[in-house]
Amino acid sequence: MRMSAKKVVSIALVSMLLWNVTGCKSRPGGGDEAGKGSKAKQAKEFSPKYASDTEYKLSVTGSYSNFESLESAIDRFYEYYPNGEISYTCLDDYRNTIVPALAGQEPPDIYVVQPWMYGDEQFTELFDHAIDLSNPELGIQLDCIRSGVQWNMEQGKVLTLPVFATSYGMLVNRDIFEKNNLDVPETFEELKEVCKKLKEAGYPSPVMGANTTTTPGIGYAFSYPMFAKTVKEDRSVEDDLNQLLPSAGEVMRPSLTRLQEFADSGCIDVAMCAKEIEDDYNAVIMRFFEGDVPMMLCSGDVVSGTKKREGQSQAFSAHPFHYDFYVAPSGDEGGYYMDSVSMLFSVNKESRNLDMTTEFIRFLTSEKELGQMAAEKRLITPTRDYSLDEVYASLASFPEERTVAFRDTEILDGAVKQFRSAAYAVVNHDMTVDEAVKRYGTIPTD
Amino acid sequence: MKKREIIIVNILIVGLILFIIAKYANDRAVESNLASIASFEKMTTTTEQIVANYLEDEQHLCDIWANYINGSAKAGTPMTMDEAISYIRKAKISPEISGHLIFTDDGSMAGISTTAGSTEPSDYSVNYSHIPIFEQSKNTDEDSVLHLTRAYTNPLNGVQSIGFLNDIRILDPRTKKLRDVLMIRVVPVSRLEQKLVFLKGEWEHVEISLVDWDGNYMIHGKSLKNSNFYEYIKSYNPMSAREYSKTIDSIHGGIGTMHIKNSKNEDCVIAYVPLSGLVSWFLIAYIPEADLTVNRSIDWLILGIVTIGLMILLHFNLLLLQKYNRKLIVAAEAANQANEAKSNFLSTMSHDIRTPMNAIIGMNEMILRDSREEEILMYSENIRTAGNTLLGIINDILDFSKIEAGKMEVIEVDYNVVSLLNDVVNMVQRKADEKNLEVQLDVDEQIPGFLHGDEIRIKQVIINILSNAVKYTREGSVVFSVHGERCEEDADYVNLHVSVKDTGIGIRKEDLDRLFVAFERIEEKKNRNVEGTGLGMAIAQSFLNMMGSKIQVESEYGKGSEFSFDLRQKVISWEPLGEFQAAYKRFLQDREQYHVSFVAPEARILVVDDNEMNLKVFVNLLRQTRIQIDMAESGDAAIVLFKRNFYDIILLDHMMPDKDGIETIKEMKACTDTPNQRSPIICLTANAVSGMREMYLKAGFDDYLTKPIDTLKLEQMLLTYLPQELIAKVEKEKHRILIVHEKVESLRRLMGVLSAAYDVSVAKSLQQAEAFLKTHEVKAILMDENMPGGEEMKGDNVLRDHFDDLKPDEIMAKVKDFLQRKG
């Protein structure tokens, strides 16, 4: 009897161990890579390449003043290589100092890159200085990254490692829905229906958001994914859009029309939003934590600020509630998931300790580490596994056909700004949809 | 103490010693840790000095540049930007350090640098418009020599740097006017960090950070996370807003240390000290607490050695104890055997003496009851006294063995004080008379007549003391005093003070302590003719102790002694005793001579005893009860009768040959074909040692009666167990009187008057009367005064009178009065 109990315990422990060390490819959603067992095995557990007593000193530079999730990851790396130091430095005026820093006396080993930097001459050095992470000699398991956020350059080079992804959608107060026996809406029709019931239940503006021209603003968060989907479906307009040709404005019509419809549906009281939400970040979160907003339009970056502010909100501390992030239900068949990259790491090819730098990146490049970093930062993980942060759990099984991946479109910053301003004008009835479409390319963006 | 208890005590002692050692070691370690922390704090202060000196040096160099440039301006030859930057290029020695000059008067925060930007080797322009560092530099003390920025990113090369500031005046060649320019001596933070490397030797894991008033890092230790030190503390050390504020105030308040948790939830220590010359910058030294705590392995080693040593000692002691215990067990077994032998001896002695004593006292009782001859009665009375004395000695021994065994109990009953006093006085009066000693009674008239207490034991105590007084007094008197007063604390009780004062031989002071020691007799040689076992006073003292009192002795050797004790007794009736002598007489009048207490002619009992004499005694003692008594001389004979006849009670001896009483009763109890299944069986035994009663009851007997048989106790026991319907009251026997008169008519008349009240016999001559008296006992002889030769009839029972002249009622009164006076 004793022996059999020991056997059962042993088998259970071994099973748990095997289950826990399962690599990127064995995760759900990794069907296209199924069968590549050997690689999956390599990704199971980080296996140090160098002696544990290796001494090193690495620096990471970025624009976050606080990068606690990276510091946690560094601490975990120290468990394998305790005799070194990796410091994170937030550069002042990162946009203007990162390039001089790379050329300066104390160049960083790893530096932060953002998607909008690509194509901008000012930042060419950032990509020129980056090593190719796909080099097989480095052994970096990039296949744990979601295909939508993988950034492959010419000749299949991978110069950046996505660290955080982001999206646009809404924070949902689950308690309000449960209390009113309602399901979170998935289609626009359902949204209108739910909002009607919520209004009857005493919520004057069932949807709220920041009335700004910025990316977390009402118009952008609600309708940009739909706009991007339209572009994705007909990329022939992309060049005209990027060249801000007025004729390309027609591509905005479906999304702006839906936005107009949304603003007029009574689901949102824009005036109330403008009055009660002063900025597109802190005020959005604090207003949501008041507990009486069923849905709050925002971006993933806004969601990343919720964890810290839970304790700062007296209302939330007194009456905490469950909340999750969902895509805005703008389409007739459902919402559109913008799978965007928020931040990437590049490794400086001039690094004085390139071996340990790539070793650190190799360590980071796993579902576990990137997932944990994203969960701590409360941003969307760039890996396939969304399970580490339940706030983003709704994105895990999102249909592929309504997902707009990071590299599915190449809409440049100017075109994006035109859409943001158009959306803001439509929401506030400063322009009709026709006017906005017609004035594409010349809509004031300041 | 049992082995387990010894082990527990030893383990506790070992534990205590280990605890003390551990506590001592711990206290030393705590002291050492405190010293380490103090040393760490001191190191922090030293480091602060180094850093402060370095910063002052850098500031000084910056000030030299500024003074030179400003000096030129004051001298009327102000420098242009190009001249100034050219001067600084020459003045600065280190290539890592650069000088930036930026215009502040137009708000552009742009200017030129001594060094070109890292991306454009020909571009010396610099712009601080996007680097907000100058607001914070205002936090520095205005009186301070230091004017520096926080750590910031050098816009020309992206290197984290500190800027030392000074204001200079520069000539604008275009306008020919002087302009306000901010001069920055830009020093890489890494240069400052290099100054702190020396610390590694002392504490390997120490990390130095510099933070500003708001906690922003200038230099960042590896373990200190977040961009802000205070945020770091808050992130990993959950605390209330008040505690957080207090923590920040402590750091702002001056030099000190605090214990915090790091990001891995490990204990660590930080020492903080404000930087001299700056009101808002602090040096923070961080170290894992484990690095400051002393290595205690040596203490644990000592602790381990001591533990093992103590355990060896414990085992050694236990082995030694076991060895001694084995010897003690042997000795204890021997003592137990000796004690058992003593008990057996006492039991046997008690039994063997009491058995013949039963015959002696019983037969003597028969003589006393039946004989009318004064001389014989006197002899018989002497036998009774001697018998009782012998019985007293045996009882003393048995009492003492009971006391030793702890089985003596106080049995309280209601009792008559007069009766008690009378009994004790009676017991000693005869001996006192024999020695011509006067027994003086001094009894308080106010003592309540009925009390509640252990009458038997009180009587024994007083008799012991009185007997001793009479024994050891050759001439003079014995004064027996009893006084009483109501208890103050409890109104239902009376405090009796009993004392016996004699004019005897007295006791030496040095002998007083031995007075109450068992078997000790004072002045043995001198008093060897005085009978006694040496137990009396010890027993008396023990009895009094059990009743909450003790004997007090005052004695003067050669002159006499006084023994006294106080006794608290519950009062049943507060009616005063009155004058004791009168009460004594009254008591005597009230007390009747022995008369059988009941008759039960229909009752049938079986008595079993192997001693024929004892059977005779038993039958004779119960003769007047008219109970039908069957006798059996053995257990087997008894069982035959037990099966055949019904008996109301069976009295069974214990010690019998062949089949003893226990075996017999077992057989009787097992017997089913008997009419006596429910008949009570009483043990009649001479075995009176302590514990016997319980043993017999356990064996199946219903009750227990000791030999020699006390008639009253025997009758009382029979009354208890006999069926009520068989018990009849005793008809009072008429006094027999003999009337002697020569006239037949007179005899008839007198017989007519007296026969209703008395058993009357008549004689008309002296010869007839003498013949009658030879065979009959009479209470009174009524002799006519005119009877010829009547004066020859002597005796105190002869009543002479002229009965013919008296009326019938006068005759009755005279006879009654005569009989009463006679007693």
Interface residues (C-beta under 8 A of the other chain):
Chain A: T61 S65 N66 F67 E68 E71 S72 D75 E85 S87 T89 C90 L91 D92 D93 N96 T97 I98 V99 P100 A101 L102 A103 G104 Q105 E106 P107 P108 E125
Chain B: E96 G117 S118 T119 H130 I131 P132 I133 Y152 T153 N154 P155 L156 N157 G158 V159 Q160 P188 S190 H220 K222 K225 N226 S227 N228 E231 S235 S263 K264
